[in-house]
């Protein structure tokens, strides 16, 4: 077996024993050597195969390993990789990984038997080169003299980890430091963190691709404020290239994006962005029925959309849970949506909704804005799972004017259409019309 794949099994076992032999006072579970820790129950090669490379750190790590094949001859790197893969397993508790130092030593010596399987998983898994982020933009006062609409705040509200100045493993490094404390195993040989650089190679967080303000005519400004208030949204696609030249770097370049407003019956494009050469304007299809559950609100939504490009409008029903004495009621809702290739923003307008969990006991209008994404690694022939966070607001309620509830988790799925779907949604006559009119005439045209 070559060095790139692994050294002789016997030499490796001796090497790992020497690396771990300096352990002092390793914690024991009840002092019994026969006890077992959580590590013994983890299928580590399976974790390498299941790792979701839509996660930005995982994607960067696998790309970096592919760019640095020599790491497979580094025992210390491999030991840290095993700990990282264990840490990605749901429910894993590093404090309970091993019951004794003897179990830990035996575990890591045995781990080399998985090397080829782990290596094959990393080399064959599909690594997407594109990331998408949804943004929420709060605008300031429009200046009629300069025709400028400033952006007061641009916040990423994507459901996954944010694009920032670095990408890090959530808790793998601290776990490795704990497991290998007082041994000869060094944790810094492993790339627990990747620095983000921009298109010029400078260390910087990826910038929002639109300027910090908009130049709008007074008529366009009035349209925005009348229909959307001071809140706009954006979905931005980024090209992600990890491990440039084998370094611990991730290059992130804005490639395309749409800035838009959401109403109950329309999605109005405000501005578009496209990279001169790297633009990849693609949108997922959301014309199949969507079901969403928000456990904290004790409510569910069933929606059907009609889509043109990145814009869609739809309608559906809201199902309340009811009580022990009453059955839940169903209410019609209107919806609008904007989508990228994996990320979406959906606004739901619903009447007669109370949110007692947050103090609104009287039924009234409620806006639910969903910021989510599709988990493409879990898509089946029948459904595409979605998840993310919702923002709940209460328009027209004097007691709750301007109040919103942030980051309420939701789950759901786009599912295959069935014969019963038509009966679950309002008739065609009651569906909202798709208003494709842009804010400015210079932005007219297709998507």
N, C-alpha and C positions, 0 to 999 in steps of 0.2 A: 504494500500500500504506500503511495507516494506521500511526501510531506504535505502537499496541498490538500490531501484528503485526511490523512492522519498518520502519525508515527505508529510503530509497532505497539500493539495492545499492552504488551508486558512493560515496555518502557514508559508508557503513559500512566499505567497504574502505579509504577514506582514514583513517577514525577508528581502525581497528584498527592500521593501519600506524603512525600517530602514537603510539598507546599502547605499541606494542612496540619502537619505534625506538631507545629508550635502552638496549637490551641491551648488556652488556659481557661479553666473553669467554665467549660461549655455548659449551658443550662440543660438540666435533665428534667424529664417529666416524672415527678414522683420518685425519682431516683432509680427507676426500673429500666434496665437496659433493654428489656423486651418490649417496652412501649414504642409506639410508632407515631411519627409526626405527620403533618399534612402532606409533605413532599412525596411520601410514598404512594399517595393516592392520585398523583397528577400524571397525566400522560403528556410528557414534555414534547415528544415529536408531534403529537396531535395539536398541542398549543402552537407550535411553529406553523402548522398547516392552516389552523383556524384564525391566525392573527389577521385582523382586519387592516388591510393596507390602505383603506381610506383614512385611517388614523395617521396624522401627519408625521408623528415621530416614528411609528412603525414603518411607514413608507421610506422615510429618510434612512433608517437603520438598515433595512434590507438593501436599499440602493447602495449604501456605503459599503456593505459587506461584499456586494457583487463587484464593486470597483476596487476592492482590496482583498483579492483571493488569498494573499499570504497570511491573513489572520487565522486561517484554519490550521496553521502549524503552531499557533500560540496557545499553549495550555491555559494561561491565565485569562485570555480573552474568552476561550470556550467556557470556562467555569462561570464567568460573569454572564455570558449569554444564557446559560442554563437558568441562572437565577432570574434574569429578565423574563424569560419565557414562563417560568413559574409565576412570577408576579402578575402576568396578564391573565391568569386563570381566575374567573369570578369566585369570590369567597376565600381566596388564598390569604392566610394570615402568616406573615413572616415570623412572628414571635412563636408560632407553633409549627414551624417547618420541620424541625427535627427534635426528637426526644432526648438525644444524647450525641456526644461528639463521635461515638462509634457509628451510629446510624448515619450521621452526616458524611463521614469519611467513606463508608461503604456506598452511599448514594452517589457521590461524585465519581468514585472509581467506576461504578457501573454505568455512569452517564455517557462514557465514551463509546459504549456500544450503540448509542443512538446517533452518533455523529453523522454518518452517511445519510440517514433519513432526514435529519434536521437540515443538512446542507442541501439536499435535493429539494426540500420544501422551499427554502429561501431562494434557490436559483430558478424555480419554476413558477412561483406564485406571480400572478399578474399585479403589477405595480402601476396604478394610474399616474399620469404625469400632469394631471390637472386637479386643482382644488377650487372650490367655490365658497364664497362667503356672502351672507346676507347682511345688509346694513340698514339701520334705522337712522334717518337724518332729521334733526330738529332745526328748522330754519328760524332766522331772526326777522326783524322788521324789514320790509321792502323799502328801499330808498328810491323815491320817484325821481329824484334829481339825477342820480347816477345810473338808475335802472338796474340796481344790484340787489340780489337776494342772497344774504350771507348764510352760511351754514354755521349754526351755533354749536352743534354737536353731531359728530358722526360716530356711531357706536356699532360695533360688530355684534350681531345677535344670532350668529350661526349656532346650530345645535351641538357642534363638535368643538374641539379645542381651537383656540383663536390663532390667527396668523399674527405673530409678533416678532420681536427681535431674536428669538431663539425657540427651538423645539426641544422639549425635554421629556424623558420617561417619567411617568407620574410618581411612582414610588419604588422603582426598581433599584436605583442607586443606593438609597438608604437601606433597603433590604440586603443588598450585596455587602454593604459596609458592616452590617450587623452579623451576617453569616460568616464573613471572612475576617472578622476582627481577631487580632493577635495571631494571624497566620501569615504565610508568605505570599498569599494571593493579593495582588494589587487591583483595586477597582478602577483606577484611572486609566487603565489600558483599554477600557471599553468606552465607546462614544455615547455616554449617557445624555449628552447635550449636543445639538447642532446649532451653529450660529447662522442666522438668516442674512443674506446679502441681496442687494437689488440688482437690476440689470447691468449697472456699471461696476458691480463687484464691491460696492461699498457696504459696510455693515450698517444696515438700516431696516426698520420694519417696512413691509410692503405698503406703499402709500395707496390711499383711496384714489382711484383713477380720474375722478372729477376734481375741478378746482375747489377752492374753499368758498366760492360764491358762484352765483349764476347771473348772467346778463339776460334780462327778460324785458320785454315791452310791458307797459302798464296793463294792457289787456291780458297778457299771459299771466302776469302776477295776480290779477284779480281772479282768473280761472283757478289758479292753484289754491289761493286762500279760501275761495268760496267752496271748492269741492273737497279740499284736503286739510284746510287749516295750516298749521305749521309743521306738518309731518309728511315727509316723503320717504321712499324706500329705494333700495338698490340691491341687485344681485350682480356680483362681480366674479368673473372667472380669472384664475391665475394659472400660469404655467409654473410647475415646480420641478426643478432639476436638482436632485440631491447629490452630494459627494462629488462636486466638481474636482477633477484631478486627484481624486482620492482623499481630499481634505474633509474635515468635519464641517462642511458648509452645505447650505441649502439655498439655491438661487430662486427667488420668487419674483415673477414678472407679471404685472396686470396685463391681461390679454384682451378682455372685452367686458362690457358691463352695460346695464340699463338702469337709469334713474327714472322713477315713475311714481305716480300717485294711485292709490286704490280707493274706489268708491263702491257702493253696493251694486252698481250696474255697469262698471267700466274699469278699465286699466288705462290710464293716460300716460303715454311716454313723455318725459320731460327732456331727457338728454341721453345720448348713446355714446359709448366709448368703444373703440376698436384699435388694437395694436396694429401698426403698419404691416407687420409680417407674421405675427404669432397668433392673431385672432382666431378663435375657435367657437363661433357663435352657434351653439347647439342647444336644443331644449328637449327635455323629456316629455313624453306624452302623458297628459293627465286626464284624458278623455274617458278612462275607465272609472267606475264608481270608487269613491273614497269614503272610508269609515274612520272616524277619529274619536278617541275616548280621552276625557280629561278627568281623571279620578278625583282631584281636589275639588272640582266643581260638581261632581256627581252627575255628569251629563255626557251625552254622546251625540255625534253629528254624522249624518249620512248625506253625501254630496255627489252631484254629477256636474261635470264641467263641459263647456264647449270652448275649444281652443283655436287660436290663430297665432302662430309664432310663439313669442314668450308670454302672450297675454291670454287670459281665459276668464269667462264669467260662468256662474253656475247657480244652482239652487238645490235645496234639499230639505231635510227635516232635522229638528233637534229633539232628542229623546231624553226627558227627565226621568230620574229613577223612581220618583214617587215615595211613598212612605209604607209603613207596615199595614196601613189601613186603606191606602189608595194606590191605584196603578199609575205608573208614570204617563204623562201626557206628551203628545207630539206637536211641535210647532213648526211652521214653515220658516225657512231662512233664505236669504240671498247671500251670494258670495262672489268675490272676485279674486283672482290669483295672478301672480307672475312667477315664471319658472326659469331655471337654468337647466343644466344637464343633470344635476343631482339635488339642488337646493331650491326651495320654494318659499314664497310669502303668500299667505291666504288670509283675506279679511272676511269675517263672518258678521253679518248684520242680523241680529235676532231681537225680537220683541218679547215682552212678557216673561223676562228671565230675572229671577232673583238669585243672589249669590250670598246666602246666609253665612257661609264660611268666612266671608269678609265683611259682614255687617249690612248687606243690602237685602233686607227681608221683603221689601215690596217689589212686585214684578214691574219691569220696565225695560227700556232699550239697553242693550249691551253690545259692545263691539269686542269681538275676539279675533286677535291677529296671531296667526300661527307662523312661526319661523322654524322650518324643519328641513329635513333631508331624507332621501331614500337610502336605505342600507342595501346597496347592490350586492354585497356578499351574501345576503340572506334571501335574495329574490328567488321565488319558485315559479312554476308554470301557472299557479293560481293567484299569487299575490306578491306585492312588493311592499315590505314593511317600511313604515315611516316613523320618525320620532323627532322631538324638538321641544321648544318652549313656546308658550303663549303669553301674550300681553292682553290683559282684560281692562277695558275702560268703560265708563258710564256716561255717555253723551246725553245732554238734556236733563240730567238729574241735578237739581240745585245743590243738594247735600253732597254730591260727589263730583261736582264740576272740576275738571282738570285732574281728577284722581285716576290713577291706573295701577294695576297689580302686575308686577313683572315676573317673568321666569316661572310660569306655571307649567310643569311638564305635561306632555301629551304623547300618546302612542296611537298607532293606527296602521292602515294598509290600503293601498290601491289593490283592488281585487278584480278578477275576471267578471265580466257582465253575466248575469243570469236572467232567466225568464221573469223572475219576480222583481227585478230592479225598477222597471217602469212604474209598477204600482207603488213603489216606495217614495217617489218623487212627485212634485206638482206637475200639472199638465203643461204642454208646450205653450199654451196661451198665457200662462202665468209666469213664464220664465222671463228674466230680464233680457233686454236687447244688448248686443255687444257694441259698445261705443268705441270706435277705433280712432276717434279724432285726436290728433296730437295737440300739445299746448301751442306750439309754434308751427307755422306753415313750412319752415325750412326743415322740419323733422318729419314731414309726411312721407308716406311710402311704406314698403314692406318691412318685415322684421329681419 
